[in-house]
Amino acid sequence: MNVQDFFIVWQDIGLILYSVLKAFLPLPSLEVILVPLVLHSPQKWLLYSLEGAVGTCIGGAIGYGIARILGKKVLYNIAAKEDVEHGEELMDRYGLLAVFIGGITPIPDFLLAYLAGFTSMRLLPFLLCDGFARLLRSLLVTLSLRYLGTVMNVDAFGTWFSLAIMLWLVWKWWKSRKKIQAQTTSRK
């Protein structure tokens, strides 16, 4: 039995198991499993999306716990030190917004879980935000398969969405800088 056959036979249990494991291990995206399952049973698109989100939350909690116990040394074994430090800066600065953006983009789940764990982000808000973002991503994939009969390029959508949010953040930063400069000028 090959891997695809395993998930077609085990469907719900296999999907939940895979989504749990991929949330704290470097495995391919959930779409690798979602697409064949929805193509095989299109009427179960919503159930598959929900199962993926629940599994991601469970696996995210496991990754979060591993990072809280073992710290950065876990990530240094699976990611470059510079990437870990950059991710830590983003988590410290943007918190749940970084988790949400990471959840709908192709950023691997396990990185978000480990970053949230070793930066001591509160567990429940992390799990809810990450689970919601992954649910949205799964819904985009399954809905496009169900109703359009084709796979929507979620990676491109996530990249454009992330770019829009980054532009908005730069605009907010620029606006606050202008306000500070105006206040400083008016005091003189």
N, C-alpha and C positions, 0 to 999 in steps of 0.2 A: 504494500500500500504506500503510495507516495504522499507527500505532505498535503497536496490539494485534496486528494481523496479522503485523507484523515479529517479535514475540516468539513467536507461535504457530508461525511457520515456522522461526525460528532457535532456538527453545526453549533448549537447554542453553548454547550459545554466547552467545545474547542475554541470558540470565539472569546468567551470569558477568560479562559485559561491563557490564551495568547495575549489578550489585552492586559491582563495582570502582569504577565512576564515582560512584555515590551515596555511597561511603564517603569521598570527598574533595571532592565538589561538592554544592551545595545542590539535590538532586533529591528527588522524592517518595519515600516509604517503599518498601521492597522488596515489600511486600504488593501494590502496584499491578501488579507483574509475577507474583508468586507465585500470586495468586488465579486469574487466567485460565489459567495453565499447569496448575495442579492440577485445575481444573474440566475442562480439555481432556484431560489425561492423569492421572487420579487415581492410577494404579498407580505413578507416578514421584514421589510426594510426598516420600519420604525423599531421593531423589537431588536434587530441587530444593532441599530444605532445606540439604543439604550444599554444593551449589554456591553458594548464597547466602552461607553462612558463609565458604567459601574465598574467594569474590570480595570479601567484606567485609574479610577479613584482608589481601588484596593491596592493596585500595584504602586501607585504614587505614594500611598501611606507606607508601604514597605521600603521603597527607595528613600523616602524622607527619614524613616527610622534608621536605616543603614547609615545615611549621611550624618545624622545626629550622633550616632554612636562612634563611627569611625572617622568622621570629619573629611577634610580635603584629600587625604591620601587615597581614598577610594576613587575620586574623580581623576587624580593625577595618573592613575593606571589606565584610564580609558579616554582621556582628553588632554590636550596640551596645556601646560601650566598657564600660558598667556590667555587661552580661551577660558579657562576656569576663572582667572582673575577678572577678565572682562565680564563674564557672566555674573560674577559676584557683585561687581560694581553696578551692573544693570538691575540686579535683584534688590540691592540696597537702595538704589535711587528710585526705581519705579515700582517695586513691590508687586502687588497683584496685577497691575497693568502689564508688567513684563511677563507674568505667568499667562495672562489671557492672550497676549500677542503670540507668545511661544506656543500656546495650545492650539491656535488656529493656523499656525504656519508649520513648515516642515521641520522645525527644531525638534530633535528627539525628546520624547517624554522623560526618559531616564535622566537627562541633564537637568530638566526643570525640577524633578523630584529631589535630586541630590543638591542642587543649588539652594532650593527652599529649605532643605534640612540643615545644611551646614551654615546658612545665614540666619538660622533660628526664626524663620517666618512662622507665624502661627499656623498650626496644622489644618484646622477646619477651614479657614478662609482659603488656604492654598488648595485643598482638595475640592472645594466647591467651585472655585474659579477655574482650576485646571479641568475638572470634570465637565463643567459647562462649556468651556472652549472646545474640548475634544468632542463633546456631543454636537456642537454646532458644525464642526468639521465633518463628522460622520454623517450628519443629516444632509449636508451639501452633497456628499458623495452618493449616499443611498437614494436621495430624492432625484438626483440627476440620472441615476441608473434606472430608477423606477418609472419616471415620467418622461424622460428624454431618450432613454434607451442608450445613453452614452455616458462615459465617465467625464465628469467636470474636472478640469485641471485645478484642483484645490491648492496645489503648491503655488501656482501663478496667482490665484485669487488671494491667498494668504500673503504673498509677497507684496502685492499691490495694497492690500489692507494695512500691512505693517508700514509700508512707505507712507501712506496717508497719515497714519498715527504719528510717525516720526516727524513728518512735516508739521503737523499740528503742534507737537511738543516743541519743535524749534521755534515756531511762530510764538507760542506762549512764552518761551524763554526770552526771545527777542523783545517781546512786548514788556516783560517785566524789567529787562535791562533798560529799555527806554524810560520806563516809569522811574526807576532808581536814578537814572541820569538827570531826569527832569527835576526830581526832588533835590538832588545834590546841587544842581544849578540854581534852583530857587532859594536855597539856603545862603548862597554866597551873596 
